[in-house]
Amino acid sequence: MLVRHPEGRGYAYEPARDEASHTADRMRSLLEASPDRRAVLARFVSELSTQDERMLHLLLSGEDPRPEDENSG
């Protein structure tokens, strides 16, 4: 999960992927493991905050949410 590269007399480490990619992969893996994807998605969406629901709607419609919406929750 880390990438190592020389820096000075040692090494520096950085994530191989960003946190959003890692979290999305985990969410997808859990969804794929479920026998009832529809139920999982329905429950997930029903528990979103109003702001997250609005952001999801914008993302699904192809619109880019405003930067100030990204960190709201």
C-alpha positions in Angstrom: 0.0 0.0 0.0 3.1 2.2 0.2 5.6 3.3 -2.5 9.1 3.7 -1.3 11.6 6.1 -3.0 15.1 7.2 -2.1 15.4 10.4 -0.2 18.7 11.6 1.2 20.4 8.7 3.0 17.1 6.9 3.5 13.8 6.3 2.0 10.5 8.3 1.9 7.2 6.5 1.8 3.9 7.6 0.3 0.5 5.9 -0.3 0.3 4.0 -3.5 -3.3 5.2 -3.8 -5.3 8.0 -2.3 -7.7 7.4 0.6 -10.8 7.9 -1.6 -9.7 5.2 -4.0 -9.0 2.8 -1.2 -12.4 3.5 0.5 -14.2 3.1 -2.8 -12.6 -0.3 -3.4 -13.6 -1.4 0.1 -17.2 -0.3 -0.5 -17.3 -2.0 -3.9 -15.9 -5.2 -2.4 -18.6 -5.2 0.3 -21.3 -4.6 -2.2 -20.1 -7.4 -4.4 -20.0 -9.8 -1.5 -23.7 -9.1 -0.7 -26.3 -11.5 -2.1 -28.8 -8.6 -2.3 -27.1 -5.6 -3.9 -30.4 -3.7 -4.2 -31.1 -4.0 -0.5 -27.6 -2.8 0.4 -27.7 0.2 -1.9 -31.2 1.1 -0.8 -30.1 1.0 2.9 -27.0 3.0 2.1 -28.9 5.7 0.3 -31.6 5.9 2.9 -29.0 6.6 5.6 -27.2 9.4 3.7 -27.4 12.9 5.1 -29.3 15.4 3.0 -26.0 17.0 1.8 -24.5 13.6 0.9 -27.7 12.6 -0.9 -27.5 15.9 -2.9 -23.8 15.3 -3.7 -24.5 11.7 -4.9 -27.3 13.0 -7.1 -25.0 15.6 -8.7 -22.3 12.9 -9.2 -24.7 10.5 -10.8 -26.1 13.2 -13.1 -22.5 14.0 -14.3 -22.3 17.3 -12.6 -19.3 18.2 -10.5 -20.2 19.2 -7.0 -19.0 22.5 -5.8 -15.8 22.2 -3.7 -17.5 23.5 -0.6 -20.0 20.6 -0.8 -17.2 18.0 -0.7 -16.3 18.4 2.9 -19.8 19.0 4.2 -21.5 16.2 6.1 
